[in-house]
C-alpha cells in the first residue's frame, strides 16, 4: 500500500481543515443565500395552494432547499480559505 493511502495517513489528512479558494467560498455563500431566498418564496406560495398533494410536494421542495443550505453552511464552517491560512501563518 502506498504511504499516502495508509489508514493512519488517511485519518491524519481528514483531521486537517479542507482549504478552498476565496472565489469558491463566495460561490458557495451565494448558493446558500439563493437557496434560502427560494425557500422563503416557496413558503409564501405554499399558503396559496389548495391541493393537498401540491402542498406536500411544495413543502418537500422547501425542506430540501433549507437542508441543502444548512449542509453547505456546515461545510463552510469546517473549511478555511487560502487567504485565511496565509494570514494565520504570517502572524506566527
PyMOL commands that set and color helices and strands:
alter all, ss='L'
color gray80, all
select helices_A, chain A and resi 3-5+7-15+22-46+52-78+82-91
alter helices_A, ss='H'
color red, helices_A
select strands_A, chain A and resi 18-20+79-81
alter strands_A, ss='S'
color yellow, strands_A
deselect
rebuild
show_as cartoon
